[in-house]
Amino acid sequence: MERSLKAGRDTLTRWLIFAVLLLLPGCGGKNQRPQISSTPVATPIVVGTTPVPSGTPTPKNMVDSTAQRELTMKQVAEAIGKARNRFPGNTGIYFIDVESNMSLDYDGDRQFESASLMKMVVIAELYRRIQMGKLELEQPLVLKQHQIVGGSGDLKGQEPGVAFPLRVLAEKMITQSDNTATQMLTDLLTKEALNKSTKNLGLTGTTINRDIYDFAAIDRGRDNYTTAKDMALLMKQLATEELAGSSDIHAILERQQRNDMIGADFPKDVRVAHKTGELTGILHDVGVVYAGKGPYVLAMLSDGVTNKAEAIDTFAQLSKEILTLYQSHSPSPTPSEE
């Protein structure tokens, strides 16, 4: 009798173990629900959406919205590919759909000489210190002789000893790309602190190793570098108001005086906040555009440019084509079911 009871308990135990094993992941056969991987797919398009909880039905309008956004991204990808093929030089391009966080990456990690894009790091660090209370917008800064440098901007015509509020210097540094204003702010903040700022901002490919107009430093192997991805991520932080002083910085960028690439031939009601950069053989433009389908970030960097006019025209055409895609209604990617 005891042997029979023991056999019964053993059989029941085996059945219980078998039932538990069926419930464990990977042990339930081909009907087991597949695991959702967070590893990016090897494609230029990265969909940064949050997975829907298991068992929760997805609303039809959410499916349609995502499908439409993915279709627009594919169209943007085609436009970028064509532009890169005809561009007279080397390019690094990064695109972000701000609302969906979908992105397109074309040599986005390649380093380029940053030219005037380094001014974006300067203004970000300036407003960080203002927010911390270490500096004030109306605080005056005196112009010194060694800070008067050539290139763009009108401060190079000023005499040493003249003082300008930080607010004025920031405005001129961005809207006119004033190199003298940039040198004044770089000396105030220091290149060491600016390099720390790039790390804090998550800009892994950006370095500040020389003054804005110190071309002799390039011959000594010291230069300023950045990437399309870094600049796109910085612009996205601006668009989502993650940067200190985002509102003020954004307003200054909207007053940018050079608009022959991003912003060229745009309708007057389209808001654009961007910054250009240029040296011999180098041409950049990065910014945020607010279109009908939502805001997007476009970062276009280049070097080895053999035809400046053609390069500007190619970037301008690409920018306008992307705006058109984000202003117009996309056709349904699949036939609607009646």
Protein Blocks (a to p, Z undefined) as FASTA:
>chain_A
ZZmmmmmmmmmmmmmmmmmmmmpghilojmbccdddfbdcddfbdcfbdcddehiacdfk
lmmmmmmmmmmmmmmmmmmmmmmmmpgcddddddddfklopacdehklbccdekjmlmmm
mmmmmmmmmmnopacfklccdddfklpcghedjklmpcehiacdfklmmmmmmmnopakl
mmmmmmmnopmlmmmmmmmnopakbccfbdfklmklmmnopacdddfklmmmmmmmmmno
paghklmmmmmmmmpfblcknoiapafklccdddddddehiacdddddddfkopcddddd
dehiablklmmmmmmmmmmmmmmmmmpccddfbdcdZZ
